[in-house]
């Protein structure tokens, strides 16, 4: 992928949401780290409920900025009803609303073998 293509790409980190504002801190920390690593890729957080912005709002902002590819990354450790049922419907809605944007839904972060190994290593620390 070239730099000019990356400039049109965005990643939305998708979380459940919570009334507790401190709950968002880890997700926002991941987004900030992504911005440090790849400042040319637009990065946003979005939430299913109880927190703002929601996915449609984040996507609308990114599309207005000229994004042509959008990856939605569910920051769920387990794949429950929200990841299996609710999120795919939201992504389908985005695809219908923005047919000019290539919207992809990535697997839940908790399914990634690298994350599983990292969590095991952290858990085994003395």
N, C-alpha and C positions, 0 to 999 in steps of 0.2 A: 504494500500500500504506500503510495507516495504522500508527501507532505500536503499537497494541495487536496488530495482526496480526504486525508485525515481532517483537514480544516473544515470539511463539510459533515464530519461524523460526530455523533454525540453518544454518550452513555448515560442512561438513567439508572441509578441505584434505587431499587424498589424495596421498601420495607413495609411492615404491617402498619406501624403508627402506634402512638400512645398519647394519653393525656399528659403524661409526665414529660416535660421538656428535656430532661436529662437523658431520656431514652434515645433521643436522636443523635447524641454525641458520637457514638462509634460509627454510625453510618456517615455522618458529616465528616468525620476524621478520614474515612476511606476516600470520600470524594476529594477532600483537600489533598491527600497524598497522591491521588490520581492526577490532579491538576499540577502538582509539582513534577511528577514523572513525565507527563504528556500534556503540557500546557496548550498544545494545538488541538486537543480533543475537548470539545464541550462536555462538561460533566455536571449532572444535576442529581438531586435526591428527590424522590417522590414517595408518597405513602398511600396505602389502601384506605385507611380511615384514621380519624382522631388527630391527624397531623396534616400540615400543609407544606408544600403543594401536593395535590393529588396527581396521578399520572396524566390525565388529559390536560391539566394546566401546565405541567412541565413540558409536555410534548408540544403544546401550542406555542409556548415561548421559544422553544428550539426551532420549530418549523419557521416561525417568524424571523429567526436569525439566519435562515437559509440552509438549515440542516437537510441533507439528502439521505443519510443513513442513520438509523437510530437503533441502538442495542439496549434492551431492557434486561437488567441483571437483577434477579430476585435475591436479596440478601436474607434468605431463609436458610437455617440449618436443616430443618426438616421440611419435607414436602407434604404439607397438609392441604386442606380444602382450598385455602386461598391461592396457593401456588398451582394446584391442579385444576381448579375450576374458575375462580374469580379472575386471576391474572390473564389467562389466555383470552377470556372474553374482552377484557380491557384492551389487550393488544390487537385483537381482531377489529374492535371499534376504531382504533387508531389507524389501522390499515385501510379501513373504509373511508375514514375522514380525510386521510392524507395519502391518496394513491400514488403520489409522486415521490413519497418517502419509502425507502426500504426499511421496514421495521422488523427487527428480529427479537425473539425472546430466547434468552440464554437459559441454560439449566440453573436450578437453584444453587447458590454458592456452596451450600452444605454437601452437595453431591460431588464436588471436585476432589479427586484423590489427593491433590497437593494440600488442600485445606484440611482434609481429614488427617493426613500425616502431621501437619503443623500443630493441629489441636492435640494430637496424641503426644507429640514432643513436649508441648507446653504443659500438658497434664502430668507428664512424668518427671518434671523438674522437681528437685528436692526442696 
